[in-house]
């Protein structure tokens, strides 16, 4: 569970770093890059331990990557709807459902 929490926290930082500047087109690009890198530092401080703890707990590298991708989509979806004010369309839900099918098969023995 600790791995999932750390992955969730790291993805919140990374989503803000990658996409938070989109609503601030008045900020020069170099400043957006610098601020994004500073935010991304904290993402790495959480992502590296998450992967190390998860791997030591028995997750494979493939499983860790799949968990991270699902967490990324959930975090980004909330961010896009709440912060970027973008609509969540039905085809996104279908796409995410297919990804969850991939997760199911990834964790099958």
NORPEFEN-V294012 format. One record per pair of residues at least 6 apart in sequence whose ideal C-beta (glycine too) atoms are under 8 Angstrom apart, sorted by the first residue. I is the first residue (numbers start at 0). J is the second residue. If there is no record, write none. Layout:
i=I j=J
i=I j=J
This chain:
i=1 j=49
i=1 j=52
i=2 j=49
i=2 j=50
i=2 j=52
i=2 j=53
i=2 j=56
i=2 j=58
i=2 j=63
i=2 j=66
i=3 j=66
i=3 j=70
i=5 j=45
i=5 j=46
i=5 j=48
i=5 j=49
i=5 j=52
i=6 j=45
i=6 j=46
i=6 j=49
i=6 j=53
i=6 j=66
i=6 j=67
i=6 j=70
i=7 j=70
i=7 j=74
i=8 j=45
i=9 j=41
i=9 j=42
i=9 j=43
i=9 j=44
i=9 j=45
i=9 j=46
i=9 j=49
i=10 j=42
i=10 j=67
i=10 j=70
i=10 j=71
i=10 j=74
i=10 j=75
i=11 j=74
i=12 j=38
i=12 j=39
i=12 j=41
i=12 j=42
i=12 j=45
i=13 j=38
i=13 j=39
i=13 j=42
i=13 j=46
i=13 j=71
i=14 j=71
i=14 j=74
i=14 j=75
i=14 j=78
i=15 j=38
i=15 j=78
i=16 j=35
i=16 j=36
i=16 j=38
i=16 j=39
i=16 j=42
i=17 j=35
i=17 j=39
i=18 j=75
i=18 j=78
i=18 j=79
i=18 j=83
i=19 j=35
i=19 j=38
i=19 j=82
i=20 j=26
i=20 j=31
i=20 j=34
i=20 j=35
i=21 j=83
i=22 j=82
i=22 j=83
i=23 j=31
i=46 j=67
i=49 j=63
i=50 j=63
i=53 j=62
i=53 j=63
i=53 j=66
i=54 j=60
i=54 j=63
i=58 j=66
i=61 j=105
i=62 j=105
i=62 j=106
i=65 j=101
i=65 j=102
i=65 j=105
i=65 j=106
i=66 j=102
i=68 j=98
i=69 j=98
i=69 j=99
i=69 j=102
i=72 j=95
i=72 j=98
i=76 j=87
i=76 j=91
i=76 j=95
i=79 j=85
i=79 j=87
i=80 j=86
i=80 j=87
